[in-house]
Amino acid sequence: MPSIDIHVMEGVFSSGDKARLIEKVTEAFGEVAGKTLQAGTTVRIHEVQSGSWGYAGKPITTADAKGWREQG
């Protein structure tokens, strides 16, 4: 069974956003791997605490991630 893990910053995505991510990622995987594997695919979303994720040597906060999301 395929298992897909997604890591995001806490507080950036709503419950609805996360449900949509799970749906769309599963769907995209199925387009490549086939419907049989799609039917057995699990997707987990892990929320990382604000300040506990680093990029280019600096911690990222929820506010940073929200700002980037708004930029599109």
C-alpha positions as CSV (number, residue, x, y, z in Angstrom):
1,M,0.0,0.0,0.0
2,P,1.4,3.4,-1.0
3,S,1.8,5.9,1.8
4,I,2.3,9.6,1.2
5,D,3.5,12.0,3.9
6,I,3.1,15.7,3.7
7,H,4.7,18.1,6.1
8,V,3.2,21.6,6.6
9,M,3.6,24.4,9.1
10,E,0.9,24.3,11.8
11,G,-2.0,26.7,11.5
12,V,-1.5,27.5,7.8
13,F,-4.1,25.1,6.3
14,S,-7.7,24.7,7.5
15,S,-9.3,21.3,7.9
16,G,-11.0,21.8,4.6
17,D,-7.7,22.6,2.9
18,K,-6.1,19.5,4.3
19,A,-9.0,17.3,3.1
20,R,-8.6,18.8,-0.3
21,L,-4.8,18.1,-0.3
22,I,-5.5,14.5,0.7
23,E,-8.1,14.1,-2.1
24,K,-6.0,15.7,-4.8
25,V,-2.7,14.0,-3.9
26,T,-4.4,10.6,-3.9
27,E,-6.0,11.4,-7.2
28,A,-2.7,12.5,-8.8
29,F,-0.9,9.4,-7.5
30,G,-3.7,7.3,-9.1
31,E,-3.3,9.0,-12.4
32,V,0.3,7.7,-12.5
33,A,0.2,4.5,-10.5
34,G,-3.3,3.3,-11.5
35,K,-6.7,2.9,-9.8
36,T,-5.8,-0.2,-7.9
37,L,-2.9,1.4,-6.1
38,Q,-4.9,4.6,-5.7
39,A,-7.6,2.7,-3.8
40,G,-5.0,1.5,-1.2
41,T,-3.2,4.8,-0.9
42,T,-2.9,6.6,2.5
43,V,-2.0,10.2,2.9
44,R,-0.8,11.7,6.2
45,I,-0.4,15.4,6.9
46,H,2.1,16.3,9.6
47,E,1.9,19.8,11.1
48,V,5.3,21.1,12.2
49,Q,5.3,23.5,15.1
50,S,6.0,27.2,14.3
51,G,9.7,27.9,14.5
52,S,10.7,24.2,14.3
53,W,11.3,24.1,10.6
54,G,14.3,25.8,9.1
55,Y,15.1,27.1,5.7
56,A,18.4,28.6,4.6
57,G,19.6,28.5,8.2
58,K,16.7,30.4,9.7
59,P,13.6,29.1,11.5
60,I,10.3,29.5,9.7
61,T,7.2,30.6,11.6
62,T,3.5,30.1,10.9
63,A,3.3,33.8,10.0
64,D,6.1,33.3,7.4
65,A,4.3,30.3,5.8
66,K,0.9,32.2,5.7
67,G,2.6,35.1,4.0
68,W,4.1,32.9,1.3
69,R,0.8,31.2,0.8
70,E,-1.0,34.5,0.3
71,Q,1.6,35.5,-2.4
72,G,0.3,32.6,-4.4
